[in-house]
Amino acid sequence: MKRSIKTTFTLIFIAIVAALLLTMVFVNRFFLEDYYLNRRIHMLDVAYETIDKVVTIAGNNDQTVFDLIEEEYGQNVEDTPTIAIFRALNERSNIDIVMTDETGSEMAATSREGEWLAMKLRLYLTYRDVFAENTTVEIPAPQRKSGEGILDSEDTGNAAGESAGSSSVYGGKTGGSSIGSLWPFSSVLGSSDKGGEPTTIRTLRQNENYETQIFYDRRSGSSYLECWGTFSDGSTNFLMSMPLASINEGAEISTRFSLITGAILLVLGSIAVYFAASRMTQPINELAHLSERMSNLDFSARYEGEAENEIGLLGDSMNTMSDRLSEAIERLRDTNEQLQEANAKLQEDIHQKEKIDEMRKDFIANVSHELKTPIALIEGYAEGIIEGIADDKESRDYYCSVIVDESAKMNKMVRQLTSLMSYEYGEVQLDRETFDLGELIRSVVSSNRLKLEEANAALTMDLSEPAVVCADEFKVEEVFTNYMSNAINHLDRGRKIIVRLQPEDGGWRLSVYNDGEPIPEESLTQVWEKFYKVDKARTRAYGGSGIGLSIVKAIMEAHGGSYGVRNVAAGPYPVNEGDIEVDGGVEFWITMKTGQSEAC
């Protein structure tokens, strides 16, 4: 994340406030002074209209405004109507006002500089033609005469006139000396003969009865906004003046104050916006963490915010989406498990089918191979009988015995194959019960007593009794019978057969040893396969088909027991009554559960 939202918000706020401050400074710098000036001009216009109404009212009563002022002043009341108007304009709007009649004999003023303002007014009226709208007039330095003042008394008198009999708004009659005899003309308007920037008058606007102008006083370095002319009665002249220095200073102060205030607000506002943005982005960060956990399929995460706004609505939507995704994925998992189960079953069916096909092919190939020899013998001997080769009874009996013997072998092999196929297809149901394995061994040995005698076998039985097991007795008998037949048919050298039954790991271990030739190591695991024969000639001699051990394997796997074969080296063979010396041989074994097992 290159930049967080709160940082972005803070920078945006700083940029906006900075832009506003710069805009404010620009406006103050270039427009505030003009705005203030226009407002002051408007105030002078309002003042003119207000006083003009007073003058008009006085005229309607056959009086002058000077009569009203003199009359109200004589009432010795602090705020009479006319005086109150002039006082408000002077004190509230900072406007100095002077009024004279057309002869200059009457004067009313709101400030102590009334006589000076009256003299300026007489000069403005005298040189009215000099002023024009949107023009600036420079007042030249005075011309001196030898032994005289700056101007002669005639020029000055013509400019200023007499002030005898004048009155003050606040104080009644004033002295009667001539204004022109007090100051030279150049001093009246602030000009100087010492050089430097001259006094100027810039006319802003000319109306029908009055003019508005800016007067720059060289002596004080100050500017004044002035309005002078004649009221609508045509006989009352006036001059209203207000300082412009306050406007310039006000604009500068306003700009400086705006910068200071704006800087403080910028710092405090940035801090406030940063923390407000942090608080606002906290639920957004929670939603981001929530979405990250959802992307990892963790739908236990929930948005816990309580905000009733767009973020809260988004959080509720994500909770709903999380629930629905969780349900959908759960359904997909269930469907996937079902599909996996179905696929596993299908694979199992396919594997079973392939296994059956393979078994069928092996069965056909092996059966064809195993039946080829007996069928050929039967066919040969039968043809010999038919063709009269065996013409005597003894030969015919021999031929017939061979046919019968081979037919019996084929019948036995077919029955074994049928039994084996039943085991491999899982079609055989075990009839489990508890029985004494020792008694079963004695029964099988008794049944094979004749074969043992014919094989001249020396049988040793080492049985621990009682040996109660849980199994299908008929199937276990078939296993032990197969082991005994193998032992009898493979006897060699010492003609020894040892049957042992011993407890092992909570069950019983049954082993059958014979002293025949050891099985090659590479064939120890292959003897359990169908039709596998270590010694094919010898197996053929005793009528073996190579199926018996496959049946043992199938029966023991159906019982959940174990089975195996091992070669025994020459030396002592352990039994309960003492070791028996053997010359080596082969031992086949099985293990079975006891009768107390839960399987029964």
Helices and strands as residue ranges (DSSP letters): H 5-27, I 28-32, H 33-60, H 65-74, H 81-91, E 96-101, E 107-109, H 114-126, G 128-130, E 136-139, H 153-160, E 167-168, E 172-173, H 185-188, E 199-206, E 210-217, E 222-230, E 236-243, H 245-295, H 310-386, H 393-424, E 433-436, H 437-447, H 449-454, E 458-463, E 468-471, H 473-489, E 496-504, E 507-514, G 521-523, H 536-541, H 548-559, E 562-568, E 571-573, E 580-582, E 585-593
